[in-house]
Amino acid sequence: MPESMGSLENLEILDISRTGIEELPGGIGRLKKLRHLDASRCRELGGEMPESMGSLENLEILDISETGIEELPGGIGGLRKLRELRAESCENLKGERRESMCNLSSPQHLDFSLRRELQSLPDLPSDLTYLRITCQSCKLPSLSHLTGLKELEVGSCEFLECIQELPSTLLKNSECSQPTGVEESELPQSLNTPFKLEILKVNDCESIEILDVSRFIHLRTLSVDFCWNLLEVRGLDKLKYLESLTVRSCNSVERLKLPKSEGPKVVNVKYCENLVEIQGLDRLEKPSIYRCASIERLDLPKSRSMKILDATECAKLAEIQGVDRLESLERLSISRCASIERLLLPKSRSLKILDAELCINVAEIQGLDRLEFLEELNLYGCTSFERLLLPKSRSLKILDAELCINVAEIQGLDRLEFLEKLNISWCTSIEKLHLPLFLIVLHFLFPRETTVIANLAPIASDGELAEYGGEVLEILNENMISN
């Protein structure tokens, strides 16, 4: 870049991202009106940034992500209006320059993530609101003075064992949590004062074994992902303001104890192979449990708040205790839960969607005939059913019973006045079928012995019924005889 660019005195935004620029000119410090400098993904840009950058008095956003920069610009503490500094994946940025950033008056967003060589941080302003960080040491630098921090993301810290001296809590592993013999009241004030952190994300930290969040009393969002050796998330039951919880691919976690208050609205627990128990599910609105291979039972005390229950691909899940008491449940998904044999549905006027796809051992669903407002029913591949008793519903529009190879009878099908789509392909045990009026789409493949009684006015294309104008259907295809 030419030195003469410093004469562009009215320039406010400079975007040189994804270019082959190797060096910033010293004259860049004369761009007094510059508010936004984006040098991200300039992979040839390295070394030190010009000292003159400390004169960019109006700079608000500096993005040097994915560059070869080794040190932050000199005089960065003088950038009084800087509110966002993004240095993601700056693998050569060592952070050795200790020049203070505490003079920054408007800091909001600092991103030091995926910096493999980071050993220390510059002094950070106390009113910083967002910090994203990666390091390769066993402990992060002290963050105890960041009393304004709202969001903290710690990621890809392979050797990190604990985060020390946060304003109100500690992330611990077995080493960091050794008893100190000091009473809680004698701990540093920074550990006892209220801390207003609202979002905490911990990702790819393989060495952390215990995550203690008990003192994050204002926490609203907690996400813990790919922490393979994490044994316990401690203190969840203390987070009365928590709204969203995600625990994913934490294979060593065996139990989760959710908040005692109304509880988070959204809970996602995925790929936790050794999880056997979740306490406090009754206080949730939308729990989602996916591929938790060791969990065998879910306990759901009577709940007026739960609207969606998703327990999918939990191979050992054999019982959902209390699902019949969920008065406000609107959607229930238990697809691919191969150990469930019997399901007792709630006496609910709210349930609209029931998904039991590939529940190969479910032989009975009690209460199905009472669901007056059910709109979708998916029983694809439920090979243990022999008989289906459908509800007299004015709402049921979609019924998928494909590959229910042992179903010999579907009772109540002819009463479904508003059924639009019926899939009974490969239901090879059905001998007689009464179809409803005004069915729009029918997918079928029957043996020769199947008798179908129909009075239809559907529309169709290849593989579906043709239009018969409401007349009695005589022959559907060569594999089917109808009267």
C-alpha positions as CSV (number, residue, x, y, z in Angstrom):
1,M,0.0,0.0,0.0
2,P,1.4,3.5,-0.8
3,E,2.4,5.9,1.8
4,S,0.3,8.5,0.0
5,M,-2.9,6.8,1.2
6,G,-2.4,8.8,4.4
7,S,-3.7,11.8,2.5
8,L,-7.2,10.4,2.3
9,E,-8.2,12.5,5.2
10,N,-12.0,11.8,4.9
11,L,-11.7,8.0,4.7
12,E,-13.9,6.3,7.3
13,I,-13.9,2.7,6.2
14,L,-10.9,0.8,4.8
15,D,-11.5,-2.8,3.7
16,I,-8.4,-4.7,2.5
17,S,-9.6,-8.1,3.6
18,R,-8.6,-11.2,1.6
19,T,-5.8,-9.4,-0.3
20,G,-2.1,-10.1,-0.6
21,I,-1.0,-7.0,1.2
22,E,2.2,-7.7,3.3
23,E,2.6,-4.5,5.2
24,L,0.6,-1.5,6.3
25,P,2.1,1.9,5.5
26,G,3.2,4.2,8.3
27,G,1.0,6.9,6.8
28,I,-2.1,5.1,7.9
29,G,-1.9,7.0,11.2
30,R,-2.9,10.2,9.4
31,L,-6.4,8.8,8.6
32,K,-8.0,10.7,11.5
33,K,-11.6,9.9,10.5
34,L,-11.0,6.2,10.0
35,R,-13.7,4.3,11.9
36,H,-13.4,0.7,10.6
37,L,-10.2,-1.1,9.4
38,D,-10.8,-4.6,8.1
39,A,-7.5,-6.5,7.3
40,S,-8.9,-10.0,8.0
41,R,-7.6,-12.9,6.0
42,C,-4.6,-11.0,4.7
43,R,-2.5,-14.0,5.2
44,E,0.7,-12.3,4.0
45,L,0.3,-9.5,6.5
46,G,2.8,-10.1,9.3
47,G,5.2,-8.6,11.8
48,E,4.3,-5.6,13.8
49,M,1.6,-3.1,12.9
50,P,2.7,0.6,12.4
51,E,3.2,2.6,15.6
52,S,1.3,5.4,13.9
53,M,-1.9,3.4,14.3
54,G,-2.0,4.7,17.9
55,S,-3.1,8.0,16.3
56,L,-6.3,6.7,14.8
57,E,-8.4,8.5,17.4
58,N,-11.8,7.7,15.8
59,L,-11.1,4.0,15.1
60,E,-14.0,1.9,16.4
61,I,-13.4,-1.5,14.8
62,L,-10.1,-3.3,14.0
63,D,-10.2,-6.7,12.4
64,I,-6.9,-8.5,11.9
65,S,-8.3,-12.1,12.0
66,E,-6.4,-14.8,10.2
67,T,-3.3,-12.7,9.6
68,G,0.3,-13.2,10.4
69,I,0.5,-10.2,12.8
70,E,2.8,-10.9,15.7
71,E,2.1,-7.9,18.0
72,L,-0.7,-5.5,18.5
73,P,-0.1,-2.0,17.3
74,G,1.9,0.3,19.5
75,G,-0.2,2.9,21.4
76,I,-3.3,0.7,21.2
77,G,-4.2,2.0,24.6
78,G,-4.7,5.4,23.1
79,L,-7.5,4.3,20.7
80,R,-10.1,5.7,23.0
81,K,-13.1,4.9,20.7
82,L,-12.1,1.3,19.9
83,R,-15.0,-1.0,20.7
84,E,-14.2,-4.1,18.7
85,L,-10.9,-5.8,18.3
86,R,-11.0,-9.1,16.3
87,A,-7.8,-11.2,16.2
88,E,-9.3,-14.6,15.6
89,S,-6.8,-17.2,14.3
90,C,-3.8,-15.0,14.5
91,E,-1.5,-17.9,15.3
92,N,1.6,-15.7,15.5
93,L,0.2,-13.2,17.9
94,K,2.0,-13.8,21.1
95,G,0.5,-11.1,23.2
96,E,4.0,-10.3,24.7
97,R,3.6,-6.6,24.5
98,R,2.2,-5.6,27.9
99,E,1.0,-2.1,26.9
100,S,-2.1,-1.4,28.7
101,M,-5.5,-1.4,27.0
102,C,-7.2,-0.1,30.1
103,N,-7.5,3.4,28.7
104,L,-9.9,2.2,26.1
105,S,-13.1,4.0,26.9
106,S,-15.6,2.2,24.7
107,P,-14.5,-1.5,24.6
108,Q,-17.2,-4.0,23.9
109,H,-15.8,-6.9,21.8
110,L,-12.4,-8.5,22.0
111,D,-11.7,-11.7,20.1
112,F,-8.4,-13.5,20.7
113,S,-9.7,-17.0,19.8
114,L,-7.7,-19.7,18.0
115,R,-4.3,-18.1,18.8
116,R,-2.1,-21.1,19.4
117,E,0.9,-19.1,20.7
118,L,-1.0,-16.9,23.2
119,Q,0.5,-17.1,26.6
120,S,-0.7,-13.8,28.1
121,L,-3.1,-11.0,27.4
122,P,-2.5,-7.3,27.5
123,D,-4.2,-5.5,30.4
124,L,-7.8,-5.3,29.5
125,P,-10.3,-2.6,30.4
126,S,-12.6,-3.4,33.3
127,D,-15.8,-2.5,31.4
128,L,-15.1,-4.9,28.5
129,T,-18.4,-6.7,27.7
130,Y,-17.4,-9.5,25.2
131,L,-14.2,-11.6,25.3
132,R,-13.4,-14.6,23.1
133,I,-10.1,-16.3,23.9
134,T,-7.9,-19.3,23.1
135,C,-4.6,-20.2,24.8
136,Q,-2.4,-23.2,25.1
137,S,-1.4,-22.9,28.8
138,C,-3.1,-24.7,31.7
139,K,-4.6,-21.5,33.1
140,L,-5.9,-18.3,31.6
141,P,-4.6,-15.0,32.7
142,S,-6.6,-13.4,35.6
143,L,-9.9,-12.0,34.5
144,S,-11.0,-10.9,38.0
145,H,-11.1,-7.2,37.2
146,L,-13.6,-7.6,34.2
147,T,-16.6,-6.6,36.2
148,G,-18.6,-5.5,33.1
149,L,-18.1,-8.7,31.2
150,K,-21.4,-9.9,29.7
151,E,-20.2,-12.7,27.3
152,L,-17.2,-15.0,27.6
153,E,-16.2,-17.6,25.1
154,V,-13.3,-19.9,25.8
155,G,-12.5,-22.3,23.0
156,S,-9.9,-24.7,21.7
157,C,-7.8,-24.6,24.9
158,E,-6.3,-28.0,24.7
159,F,-4.4,-27.9,28.0
160,L,-6.7,-25.5,30.0
161,E,-7.5,-27.0,33.4
162,C,-9.2,-24.0,35.0
163,I,-10.1,-20.3,34.5
164,Q,-8.8,-18.6,37.6
165,E,-10.1,-15.5,39.3
166,L,-13.2,-14.7,37.4
167,P,-15.2,-12.0,39.2
168,S,-17.7,-14.5,40.7
169,T,-16.8,-18.1,39.9
170,L,-14.2,-20.6,38.9
171,L,-14.0,-23.2,36.2
172,K,-12.3,-26.1,37.9
173,N,-10.9,-29.5,37.3
174,S,-9.8,-32.0,40.0
175,E,-6.5,-30.2,40.4
176,C,-7.9,-26.6,40.6
177,S,-10.7,-27.6,43.0
178,Q,-8.5,-28.9,45.8
179,P,-9.7,-27.6,49.3
180,T,-7.8,-24.6,50.4
181,G,-8.8,-24.5,54.0
182,V,-10.1,-21.0,53.5
183,E,-13.7,-20.1,54.3
184,E,-15.8,-18.7,51.5
185,S,-16.1,-15.4,53.3
186,E,-12.3,-15.1,53.3
187,L,-11.9,-15.6,49.6
188,P,-10.9,-12.5,47.5
189,Q,-13.8,-10.0,47.1
190,S,-13.7,-10.6,43.3
191,L,-15.1,-14.1,43.9
192,N,-18.0,-13.0,46.1
193,T,-19.3,-9.9,44.4
194,P,-22.2,-10.2,42.0
195,F,-21.0,-10.9,38.5
196,K,-23.3,-10.0,35.6
197,L,-22.0,-12.5,33.0
198,E,-25.0,-13.5,30.9
199,I,-23.4,-15.8,28.3
200,L,-20.7,-18.4,28.8
201,K,-19.5,-20.7,26.1
202,V,-16.8,-23.3,26.7
203,N,-15.7,-25.3,23.6
204,D,-13.1,-27.9,22.8
205,C,-11.4,-27.7,26.2
206,E,-10.3,-31.3,26.6
207,S,-8.6,-31.0,30.0
208,I,-11.4,-29.5,32.0
209,E,-13.1,-32.0,34.3
210,I,-15.4,-29.9,36.5
211,L,-17.2,-26.7,35.4
212,D,-18.6,-24.8,38.4
213,V,-21.1,-22.2,37.4
214,S,-22.8,-21.9,40.8
215,R,-21.9,-18.2,41.3
216,F,-22.9,-17.0,37.8
217,I,-26.2,-15.9,39.2
218,H,-27.1,-13.8,36.2
219,L,-26.2,-16.3,33.6
220,R,-28.9,-16.7,30.8
221,T,-27.1,-18.8,28.3
222,L,-24.6,-21.6,28.9
223,S,-23.1,-23.7,26.2
224,V,-20.5,-26.5,26.8
225,D,-19.4,-28.3,23.6
226,F,-16.7,-31.0,22.9
227,C,-15.3,-31.1,26.4
228,W,-14.5,-34.8,26.2
229,N,-13.3,-35.2,29.8
230,L,-15.8,-33.1,31.5
231,L,-17.3,-35.1,34.4
232,E,-19.7,-32.5,36.0
233,V,-21.4,-29.2,35.3
234,R,-21.7,-28.1,38.9
235,G,-24.1,-25.5,40.2
236,L,-26.7,-25.6,37.4
237,D,-29.5,-25.7,40.0
238,K,-28.4,-22.3,41.3
239,L,-28.9,-20.5,38.0
240,K,-32.4,-19.1,38.4
241,Y,-32.3,-16.9,35.4
242,L,-30.9,-19.5,32.9
243,E,-32.9,-19.5,29.7
244,S,-30.8,-21.7,27.4
245,L,-28.6,-24.7,28.1
246,T,-26.6,-26.7,25.6
247,V,-24.4,-29.7,26.6
248,R,-23.0,-31.4,23.5
249,S,-20.4,-34.1,22.9
250,C,-19.4,-34.2,26.5
251,N,-19.0,-38.0,26.7
252,S,-17.9,-38.2,30.4
253,V,-20.9,-36.4,31.9
254,E,-23.2,-38.8,33.7
255,R,-25.7,-36.5,35.4
256,L,-27.2,-33.0,34.9
257,K,-29.1,-31.3,37.7
258,L,-31.2,-28.4,36.2
259,P,-32.2,-25.2,38.0
260,K,-34.9,-25.4,40.7
261,S,-36.7,-22.3,39.5
262,E,-38.9,-22.2,36.5
263,G,-35.9,-23.5,34.5
264,P,-34.5,-22.7,31.1
265,K,-36.9,-22.5,28.2
266,V,-34.6,-24.4,25.9
267,V,-32.3,-27.3,26.9
268,N,-30.3,-29.2,24.3
269,V,-28.3,-32.3,25.4
270,K,-26.7,-34.1,22.5
271,Y,-24.1,-36.8,21.9
272,C,-23.5,-37.3,25.7
273,E,-22.9,-41.1,25.5
274,N,-22.5,-41.7,29.3
275,L,-25.4,-39.5,30.5
276,V,-27.8,-41.6,32.6
277,E,-29.9,-39.0,34.4
278,I,-31.3,-35.5,33.9
279,Q,-33.0,-34.0,37.0
280,G,-35.5,-31.1,36.7
281,L,-37.0,-31.8,33.3
282,D,-40.4,-30.9,34.6
283,R,-39.5,-27.2,34.7
284,L,-38.6,-27.0,31.0
285,E,-40.6,-25.8,28.0
286,K,-38.6,-27.4,25.2
287,P,-36.1,-30.1,26.2
288,S,-34.2,-31.8,23.4
289,I,-32.2,-35.0,24.1
290,Y,-30.4,-36.5,21.1
291,R,-28.2,-39.5,20.9
292,C,-27.6,-40.0,24.6
293,A,-27.0,-43.7,24.3
294,S,-26.9,-44.6,28.1
295,I,-30.0,-42.9,29.3
296,E,-32.7,-45.4,30.1
297,R,-35.5,-43.4,31.7
298,L,-36.9,-39.9,31.8
299,D,-38.8,-38.7,34.8
300,L,-41.4,-36.0,34.0
301,P,-43.5,-34.9,37.0
302,K,-46.7,-33.1,36.2
303,S,-45.8,-30.0,34.2
304,R,-47.9,-27.1,32.8
305,S,-45.0,-25.5,31.0
306,M,-43.6,-28.3,28.7
307,K,-44.7,-27.8,25.1
308,I,-42.2,-29.8,23.2
309,L,-40.4,-33.0,24.2
310,D,-37.8,-34.3,21.8
311,A,-36.0,-37.5,22.9
312,T,-34.5,-38.8,19.7
313,E,-32.1,-41.7,18.9
314,C,-31.6,-42.6,22.6
315,A,-30.9,-46.3,22.1
316,K,-31.5,-47.5,25.7
317,L,-34.4,-45.2,26.6
318,A,-37.2,-47.6,27.6
319,E,-39.5,-45.5,29.7
320,I,-40.7,-41.9,29.8
321,Q,-42.4,-41.6,33.2
322,G,-45.1,-39.0,33.5
323,V,-45.5,-38.1,29.8
324,D,-49.3,-38.7,30.3
325,R,-49.4,-35.8,32.8
326,L,-48.0,-33.1,30.4
327,E,-51.1,-31.0,30.0
328,S,-49.7,-28.4,27.6
329,L,-47.6,-30.8,25.4
330,E,-47.9,-29.8,21.7
331,R,-45.2,-32.0,20.1
332,L,-43.7,-35.3,21.2
333,S,-40.8,-36.9,19.3
334,I,-39.3,-40.3,20.3
335,S,-38.0,-41.3,16.9
336,R,-35.4,-44.1,16.8
337,C,-35.8,-45.0,20.5
338,A,-35.6,-48.7,19.9
339,S,-36.1,-49.8,23.5
340,I,-39.5,-48.2,24.1
341,E,-42.3,-50.8,24.1
342,R,-45.3,-48.9,25.4
343,L,-46.3,-45.3,25.4
344,L,-49.0,-43.6,27.5
345,L,-50.1,-40.3,26.0
346,P,-51.5,-37.3,27.9
347,K,-55.1,-36.5,28.0
348,S,-54.3,-33.3,26.2
349,R,-56.2,-31.2,23.8
350,S,-52.8,-29.6,22.8
351,L,-50.9,-32.4,21.3
352,K,-50.6,-31.8,17.5
353,I,-47.5,-33.8,16.4
354,L,-46.5,-37.3,17.4
355,D,-43.3,-38.7,15.9
356,A,-42.4,-42.3,16.7
357,E,-40.5,-43.1,13.6
358,L,-38.5,-46.4,13.7
359,C,-39.5,-47.2,17.3
360,I,-39.3,-50.8,16.3
361,N,-40.4,-52.3,19.7
362,V,-43.4,-50.0,20.4
363,A,-46.4,-52.3,20.3
364,E,-48.9,-50.0,22.0
365,I,-49.7,-46.3,22.2
366,Q,-52.4,-45.8,24.9
367,G,-54.5,-42.7,24.5
368,L,-53.9,-42.3,20.8
369,D,-57.6,-42.5,20.1
370,R,-58.3,-39.6,22.5
371,L,-56.1,-37.0,20.6
372,E,-58.9,-35.0,19.0
373,F,-56.5,-32.2,17.7
374,L,-53.7,-34.3,16.5
375,E,-52.4,-33.0,13.1
376,E,-49.5,-35.3,12.2
377,L,-48.8,-38.9,13.1
378,N,-45.5,-40.5,12.1
379,L,-45.2,-44.3,12.7
380,Y,-42.8,-45.1,10.0
381,G,-41.0,-48.4,10.5
382,C,-42.9,-49.3,13.8
383,T,-42.7,-53.0,13.0
384,S,-44.3,-54.2,16.3
385,F,-47.7,-52.7,15.8
386,E,-50.5,-55.1,14.9
387,R,-53.4,-52.8,15.2
388,L,-53.9,-49.0,15.1
389,L,-56.9,-47.3,16.7
390,L,-56.9,-43.7,15.4
391,P,-58.6,-40.7,17.0
392,K,-61.8,-39.2,15.7
393,S,-60.0,-36.1,14.7
394,R,-61.0,-33.2,12.6
395,S,-57.4,-32.1,12.5
396,L,-55.3,-35.1,11.4
397,K,-53.9,-34.3,8.0
398,I,-50.8,-36.5,7.7
399,L,-50.5,-40.2,8.7
400,D,-47.3,-42.1,7.8
401,A,-47.4,-45.8,8.6
402,E,-44.9,-47.0,6.0
403,L,-43.1,-50.2,6.8
404,C,-45.5,-51.1,9.6
405,I,-45.2,-54.6,8.3
406,N,-47.3,-56.3,11.0
407,V,-50.2,-53.9,11.1
408,A,-53.3,-55.9,10.0
409,E,-55.9,-53.3,10.9
410,I,-56.3,-49.6,11.0
411,Q,-59.5,-48.6,12.8
412,G,-61.0,-45.2,12.4
413,L,-59.3,-44.3,9.2
414,D,-62.6,-43.7,7.4
415,R,-63.5,-41.1,10.1
416,L,-60.6,-38.8,9.3
417,E,-62.6,-36.3,7.4
418,F,-59.6,-33.9,6.7
419,L,-56.8,-36.4,6.1
420,E,-54.7,-35.2,3.2
421,K,-51.8,-37.6,3.0
422,L,-51.7,-41.3,3.9
423,N,-48.6,-43.4,3.5
424,I,-49.1,-47.1,4.0
425,S,-46.5,-48.5,1.7
426,W,-45.1,-51.9,2.6
427,C,-47.9,-52.5,5.2
428,T,-48.0,-56.1,3.9
429,S,-50.2,-57.5,6.6
430,I,-53.2,-55.2,6.0
431,E,-56.2,-57.3,4.6
432,K,-58.9,-54.6,4.5
433,L,-58.8,-50.9,4.4
434,H,-61.5,-48.3,4.7
435,L,-60.3,-45.0,3.2
436,P,-61.7,-41.6,4.1
437,L,-63.5,-39.2,1.8
438,F,-61.5,-36.5,0.1
439,L,-58.0,-38.0,0.6
440,I,-55.6,-36.0,-1.5
441,V,-52.4,-38.2,-1.6
442,L,-52.1,-42.0,-1.0
443,H,-48.8,-43.8,-1.2
444,F,-49.4,-47.5,-1.3
445,L,-47.9,-50.9,-2.1
446,F,-50.1,-53.8,-1.1
447,P,-50.2,-57.6,-1.6
448,R,-52.8,-59.0,-3.9
449,E,-55.1,-60.0,-1.1
450,T,-55.7,-56.5,0.2
451,T,-59.2,-55.1,-0.1
452,V,-59.7,-51.4,-0.3
453,I,-63.0,-49.7,0.1
454,A,-62.8,-46.1,-1.0
455,N,-65.0,-43.2,-2.0
456,L,-62.4,-40.7,-3.1
457,A,-62.0,-37.3,-4.9
458,P,-58.2,-37.0,-4.9
459,I,-55.6,-35.5,-7.2
460,A,-52.6,-37.5,-8.2
461,S,-49.4,-38.0,-10.1
462,D,-47.2,-41.0,-10.8
463,G,-47.3,-43.4,-7.9
464,E,-50.4,-41.9,-6.4
465,L,-54.1,-42.3,-7.0
466,A,-55.6,-40.8,-10.1
467,E,-58.6,-38.5,-10.0
468,Y,-61.9,-40.4,-9.8
469,G,-64.4,-37.6,-9.1
470,G,-65.7,-39.3,-6.0
471,E,-66.7,-42.5,-7.7
472,V,-66.0,-45.9,-6.1
473,L,-62.4,-46.9,-6.8
474,E,-62.1,-50.2,-8.6
475,I,-58.4,-51.0,-9.4
476,L,-55.4,-49.2,-8.0
477,N,-52.6,-51.2,-9.6
478,E,-51.8,-54.7,-10.6
479,N,-50.8,-55.7,-7.1
480,M,-54.1,-54.7,-5.5
481,I,-57.7,-55.9,-5.8
482,S,-60.4,-53.5,-4.6
483,N,-64.2,-53.5,-4.4
